[in-house]
Amino acid sequence: MNDTLPRMILEQARRLHQHTVLRQKHQGKYQDISWARLDETIRLFARGLLALKVERGQRVAIMAPNGPDWVYADVGAMLCGAISVPVYHTTGLSAIRHIVEDSRCQVIFVHSPLAANQIVAHRKSMPHLQQVILLEGQGDGPDIVDRTTFLDNAKTVDPRILDTLLDEGRGSDLASLVYTSGTTGLPKGVMLTHENFLSNIRACVELFKLDQQDQCLSFLPLSHVFERMAGYYLMLYRGTVIAYAESFDTIPANLAEIRPTVAISVPRLYEKMYSRIMERVLDGSWLRKQIFFGALKVCRSVVNRELAGQPPQFLPKRLADLAKKTIFSKLREHLGGRLRFFVSGGAPLSKEIAEFFLAAGIPIYEGYGLTETAPVIAANYPGHLRPGTVGPTIPGTAVRIAEDGEILVRGPGVFQGYWNRPEETAEAFVEGWFKTGDIGTLDQDGYLSITDRKKELIVTAGGENISPQFLEILLKSDKFIANAMVYGDRKPYLTALLVPNLENLEKHARSLKIDFLDACDLVNHPASLDLIRDRLNQLQGHLSPFQRIKRFILLSADFSRDEVTPTLKLKRNLIIKHFRQVLEGMYLAADHGPHDSAFCVVEELTEEEK
């Protein structure tokens, strides 16, 4: 097929013209952008790139936060026949240099004057980079082209050339080089064609009914392929309005203000929401707790019957409907009051959290995919929801489980290979099937469950295989534990680095009239360690002995930005490297007793911040 992303988007613009497509906060108020303006600005950005002599097949990097400019630069580059290269706008200089030089980008769009100045100052390490375009503000020196100059130069290019370029585009053309954030090693450029993306869009459109009346709140970084496909391309394909959150911290306020019908996120957001809800309930009166948990129990029983294909019983169904209209309606109002569903991806979602939101009347449809599959492989969707799984495979995609449990995938969304890495590309496939690196199972109904990353499975000294992700999800379900990393490969027992929910831990300390100076002082207090040990024992009561965390270190701060990916997955190898001495110290005692302790995390400046 010869459809391309620019052709799809510009045809939609011609059809919807004066309808709103994008919304962005400006001077305290959301401003609407029409399809007509989107079309006009995309074409202007494309002409601006042509004025800079950008040619078909060349690479154009985009380093900007979510917003209309990201769309203009992305589609404008592809309209020229160029290849879009996303760069997280929070990326450090060393990673920028790697991506820009590895992809041999000719042009980079940058949002921050500081980042633009840094890039120009290190141009010698990026010899292929010819132009830095600053989308906001002014840079230092003549090597940075500001927005006004870029768009003025664009007007010197004949606009009719764009129609020719649009006609020349092919579905098999590379649309984007997406560098995998990865949990190990340097990022690799994943080559994705227009057809890779469009096949994924067409498959997902069949599953989720979206139209012009819907509105999506966008806050995951567009540089991540999950948000790019599901929260951007898919929405434009259906004519759905995209509203951009101001920041991750303003999501609650933006949900209430925008009143979206759909939102896409990683599990960490749902974990935080669930934790806050439970915290408020548990802090309430005895009567309030009885009413809430009683209502939740009834709603769950009704939902479980529906999921099993059984008709709900009359009285429980009436009680559940009443609970949703009264008790759980407040939750929906906090989310804007119009939310039809959430979509979750990027990491495993706790079954308990999925079931809670479903019982409250807000389903979370969890999916699974990778950068290399553009990205969706499987997804739960309306009428086909099974919490604890990532759903059946999407139309046109096939999955099978290898003998060692690895998930193999084949389909039109599978990438063309790693940029300039033929050996690694060859190693990624077996008999035409892409090796995902994930361990999983398929049930008799075709629902896929993810167990763990193949390389992250822990094999203890006793030979038991353990999924660290399973345990970490369990640990994070506790109100006093915000994050966790399980350790113990080739060790006699499991240990963990635990990040406390400092807000809840501080409340607990104050209730005991414990004085503390700061987070470091708090985590080192014996009462804090005793509390976490008690919570750990409760969480692990049903586990086999070899699955239990024998010792832990309570950290005074969460893992740093460098120690997690942009979708908040743990970079285990890097964390282990940073905490090696602390982790190994948990195995020094002769006995296998608790010996729990704390560790004060000192934040170090990155190379770019010094």
N, C-alpha and C positions, 0 to 999 in steps of 0.2 A: 504494500500500500504506500502511496506517496503523500499521505497527509503529514503535515508538520505542525509543531506547536504554534508557531506564529500564524500559520494559515487558520488553524482552529480558533485562535483567540481573536484575530482580526475579522473573521467571518461572524463571530459572535458579536463583536462590536458593531458591525454593520447592521445586524439584526436588532440589537437592543438599543443602540445609539444613545438615547437620552436617559435611559434607566441608570440608576446608581450601581456601581460595581465595587468601588473601594471607599472606605471611610477611615480617616486619620485624624487624630487629635491635634488641633492647632490653636494655640492661645486659649487653652482651657475648654475648647468646644470641638466636637467632632464635625469635620468638614466632609461633604460628599463629593466624590469624583465620578463623573459619568463615563459610560463606555465610549462616548465620542471623544472626551478628553483623553481617556486611556489610549485610544487609537492614535490620536494626534501626537501625543507625547512619545509613544513608542516609536512612531515613524521619525520624529525629530531626533531621538537618541540614536536611531539607526543611521540617519544622515550624518550626525555628528561623528560617529565611528568611521563612516566612509570618508569624511573629510580628513580623518587621521590616517587614511590609507589602509584601514583594516580590510583584509580580504577573506574570502571563503576559506574555512578550515583553520584560520588563525584563532588564538585563544584570547579571551577577554575575561579578566577576573572581576569579581564583585565582592567588595568587603564593606557591607553596610548592614544596619539593623533592619528588621522587618518594616516594610512600608512601601508606598507606591514607587519610590525610586528604585527599589530592588526589582520590581516588575518591569519598569521602563528599561533598565539596563539589561536585564535578562532577555526579554523578548526582543529588544532592539538589537542585541548582539546576534541572536539566532536569526533574526530577519536578514541580517547582512550575510548570513551563511557562516558566521563565526561560531566558536564553541564556548559556551558559558562555563566559567570556573568559579564556583562559590568558595568564599573564604569567610570563616566566622569572624564577625567584627570584633570579637574579644580575643582573637588569636594573637599570640606573642610574635615578636619580630622573627625569631628563628624559624617558626613554622611558616610564616608568610614567605620568607625567603625560599624555603624548601618548595612550597607549592608553586610559587611564581616561576622559579627557575626550572623545576622539574617539568612543568607544563609548557615552559617557554612562552609565557604570556607576553603579548605585545602591549596591552593596555590594562590598567586596573582602575576601577571605580572605587573611591574611598569616601567614607562619610565624615571621618574625623580629621581635622587639620593636623593634630598631633601624629596620627598614624601616617598621613601623607608626608609630613616632614621627615619622619623616621625612615620611610621607604626611600625617599629621595636621598637621604644621607647615606644609605647603604646600596645605592644603585650599582656600585662596582660588583657586588655579589649577585646581581640580577641583570647581567648584560643584555638579555633579550628584551627587557622591559623598556619600552620607548616613551610611554606617556602615563602620567598619573592624573586622573580626573577627580577633582574634589567636589563632592555633591553639596556640601554646606560649608560656609565660611571661606576664609582666605588662607592660603598656604604661604610659605616663605620661598621666595625665589621664582625664577622663570620656568623651572621644570615642572611646576604644578599648574594645570589648567583649571580655572574655577568654572562653576556651572554656567555662569552667564557667557563667558567666552566660548565654552564648548557648544552651547546652544546657538550662539550667534554664528559660529563657523558652520554649524549644521545647515543653516539657511542658504549657504553657498552651493549646496549639492542639489541637483535636480531631483525632485521627489518622485518623478516617474520611474527612476531606476529601481525603486523599491518593489514595484509590481513585477518587474523582470526577475529580481532576486527571489521574490516570493514564489514565482512560477518554477524557478530552477531548483528549489528545495526538494529534497527527497526524504522519505521516511527512514531510509537507511543511513542518512547523514548523521554524524555525531552531533548531538544536541548539547551535551555537557560532559565535562570531566569532573566527577565528584570525588573529592579526596576523603577516603574513609578516615574518620576520627580514630577508630581503632582503639583497642586496649593494650596493644603492644606495638613497638616498632614505629618507624616513620610512616606517615600516611601514604597510601597508594592511590593513584588516579584511576577511578572506575569509569570506563568508557560506556556511556549510555546514548543510544540513538533516539530520535524523535519517536520511532515506532516502539521502542522499549517503554517509554513513558505513556504513549497513547494507548497501547495495548492494556497497560495497567489501569488507565483511566476508564477505558470502555468496560473492562471487567468489573470494576468497583461501582460504576454507574448502575449496573444491573442489580447491585445489592442494596445500595442506599438511595432512597428516593429523595432527591433534592431538586429545588427549583428556585425561581426568582424571589419567592416569598421567604426563602430561608436566609439566615444570616450567620456567618461563621466568625468567631473571635479567633484571631491569629496571634499566637505569642511564642510558639516554638520557633527556633531560628530557621529561616528559610534556607540557610546553607545546608541544613539536614534534609536528606531526600524524603523523609517521612512527611514533614510539613510541606515541603515543596510540591509533592504530588497530591497529598490528601487535602491540605489546607490552602492550596493555591491553584494548581492546574485543574484538579477535579472540580473545584468550586467555579472556576471560570467556564469550564466545559458545560456546567449546568446553569450558568447565569446567576449563581448565588452570590450575594453581597459578602465581601470580606472586610471586616473591621479589625484594625490593628490595635492591640493592647499597648499601653504606653510603656510598660515594663512588666517583668514577672511579678514584681511586688504589688503592682496596681491591678492585677487580675480580678480580685474580688470586687473592687470598685467598678472596673470596666464591664464585668459581667452584669452588674446591676444597671449600669448606664446604657450599655448596648442592647441588652436583652436578646442575646443570640439564641438561635434554635439548635445550633450544633457547635461543639468545641472539641478541639483535638489536643491531646496532651500525652505526656509520659506518666507512668504510674506514680512518680514522686508527688505530683500535684494532688492526685486522688488520696494518697496516703496522708498528706498533710490535712486535707479537708476532713477525712474520716477521723483523724486524730483530734482535730479541734471540736468536731461534733461530739465525739465520745467524752472528751474532757468536760465540755459544758454540761452534758447530761449527768456525768458522774459527780460533778460539783453541785448538782441540784438537790432538791429535797428527796426524801424517801418516796413520797407519793409520785413525784415527777419521774423518778427512775422506773418505778413500777409501771406507770402508764406507757412510757416510751418503750421499754423492753417488751412489755406485753404486746403492744401494737406491732413492734418489729417481728416478734415471734409469729403472730397471726399472718402478717404480710408475707413472711418467708414461707410459711406453710402453703399459702395460696400459690406463690410463685413456683415453689418446688413441684406442685401438682401440675401446673401449666407447663413447666419445662419437661416433665415426664409424659406430656401428652394426655393428661387426665383432666377431666372437667373439674373446676373448683367446687367445693361444697358450698351450699347456699349461705349458711350463716357466716362462716369464715370469710367468704367473698364480700358480703355486706360489711363486715367489720373492717376488712382490709381497705375497702373503698372509703369508708368513713375515716380511717386513720390517714389515708393519703390526702383527704380533703382538709383535715384538721392538723394533725401532728406534723406530717411530712410536707405539708404545703409551705411551711415557713422555710424549709430548706430550699424548695424550688423557687421561692420568692427571692432568697439571697442570691440565687443564680440567674436572676432576671425574670423568672416567671414563665418564660416561653421555651426553655430548653427541652428539646425532644430527646436528645441523646448525647453522650460523650463518645469519643473514639480514643482508644488507648493503644500505644505501640512503643517500640524502642527498648522495652525491658519487660520482664514478667510482671503481671498484675496479680495481686493477692486475690484468691478466690473469695475470701471472707469480705473483702472490700467490694468486689464485683457484686456479690450477693446482697450486700447492704444497700448499695445504690439502686439495684434492681427492685428490691423490696420497697424502697422509698419512691419508686415510680420514675427513676432516672437511669435507664440502662446504660452501661458502659460496654461498648462493643470492642473487644480486644482483638487485635490483629497481629500478624507476624510477618516480618520481611527483613530484607537486607538492602544495603546500598546496591549490591550487585544484582538485585532482582527488581529494581525500579519502583517501589521497593516491595509491594505487597505480594505475599505468597498465599496466605490464608487469612480469613477474617470471620468473626462472628458478625451477624447482621440481623435485622428485624425478621422474626420468624424462625431464625436459626441461631439461637444463643445457648451456649453451654458454658457457664462460668467454670474457670479452671482449665479451659482449653483456649486455643487461639482460633477455633472455628475450622470449617472445611476449607479446602483450597479454592481459590477464586477461579472462575471460568477460564479455560484455556491453559491453566497451569497444572502440571502433574508433580506429585511428590511420591517418593518411596523411601523406605527406611533400610539403610545398609545393614549388613550383618553385625557391625559394631554399634548400631543404634544411631548412626549419623543420618541426618535428614538430607536427602538428595532432591534436587528440583530441576525441572525442565519446563520451558515455556517461552513465549514471545517477550517476556519482560527480562529475561536473563541477559546480562551485559555482554559486551563484545570482547572484553578482556581488560587487563590492567595496562595502563599507559606505559609503553616502552619497557614492559616486563614480560616478555614471551614465555620465559621459563615458569614464572609464578602463575601465569595464565594457564599453561598446560597442567600444572600441578593442581589447579582449582577444579578440574573436571575429571570424571571417570566415566568412560563410555558415553560421552555426551551429556552426562548429568553433572550439574554444578554441586560441589560439596559445600554445604552451608557452614560446617564447623559446629553445628548445634546437634545435640542429642535429643531425640523425641520419640513419640509413639503415635500411631494412628489407631483410633478405636474402630469398632465394627461399622459405625455410621460415617466414618471418614473425617471425624474431628481430630485435629492435630493438637498434641500437647508437647510443650517444650520442657525438657528436663534440665538441661544445662548446656553450657558451652563445652565442646569436646575437650578443649585444651585446659578447661578450668576444673574438670572433675578432680576431686581429691581422692587419692588412693592412700589409705593409712598404712602404717607399718604392719598392721594385721591383715592387709589385703582387701579391706572393705572399700567399695566405691561409694563416694558421698557427693551429693550435689550441694555446693556452697550456696547457690542461689536459693534453693528451697529453704535452707536454714536461715538465710539472711532475711527473706520475706517473713518468715515466722518471727524472727527477733524484732523486726521493724513494726510488727503489729502491736507491740507493747507501747503504751503511752509515754514511757520513760526512755525509750530507745528510738533515736532519730535515724541512725545509720549504723551499718555493721559490715565487717569483712571477716569471713571465716577463714582460718588457716589450719594447716595440718597435713600437707602432702608428705607422705613417707614418715609421718610422726606417730608416736604411740597413742595420741589422743588429739582432739580438736581444741583449738583456742580461737579467740576472736578479738578484734579491735572493735570496741563499741563507742558510738558517739551518742551521748545522752541528749534527750530533749531538755535543753537547759531551762526553758521556761517552766516546765513541769517539775524538774528537779529542784529549781529554786523555790517553788511553792511548797514542795515537800519539806525542804530544809527549814523554811520559815515556820511551817506548822509545828516543827520540832524545836523551834527557837534556837536554831543553829546559826551562829555567826560565820560569815565567810566574806573574804575580800573581793574575790573575782572567780571566774570559771575554774581556774586552776586550783584555787583553794577549795572550791566546792567539790570537784570530782575526787580530790584526795581525802576528803573527810570520810572516816570509817562508816558513818551512817549512810552516805551515798553508795559506797561499795556494798554494804550489807543489803541495801534496798535493791540494787541491780542484781545481786546474787539471788535474792528471794524471787524476784521477777523471772530471772532466768530459770530457776528450778521449776517454777509453775509452768512456764512455756514449754519446757522440755520433758515434762512428766510422762508424756505418751510416747516418747522416742525410745528407740533401742539405745543401749548404753554407748555403743560406738558412734552414734549420731550426736551425742550430747557435747556441748561446750564445757570442757573441764575448767578452763581458766580464761580470764578476760583481762584486757587493759581498757580502762575507761579514759577516753580522750577528752581534752578540754575544749576541742574545736572540731568541726566537721572536716572531712577531707578537702584539700585545697582544690582550686580550679584546675590545676595541672594534673591532679590525681584522679579526675573523673572526666568522662567524655562530655560533649555538649548536651547529650541526653541523659547525663548523670549516671552512666554506667561506671563501675569501678575499673580503674586501670590497675589491675591486681599486681602485675609485675613491678610497676613503679611504686605502688604503696608498700609492697614487700621490701623493695630496695630501700625506701625511705625509713621504714620501721624495722629493718632486719634485726637490729640488736634487741629491740624491745620484744619482738616476736619470739626470737630464739631464747630470750631470757625466761619465757614462760615454761621452758622445758628443762631448766637447770635444777629445780628442786628434786630430791631423790624420790619423794612420794608423788602420787598423782592427785593430791588434794587441791583445793581451790587456789590458794595463794594469789588472790586477785589484787590488782593495784591500779593506779592511775598514771597518766602521762600528760604533762603540760605541753601542748603544741605551741611552738613559737613560729609565727608567720614570718617567712623569709621573703624578701623582695625578689621578684624575677629579674632576669637580665635586662628586660625592657624598663622596669620600674626604678632601677638603681640610678 
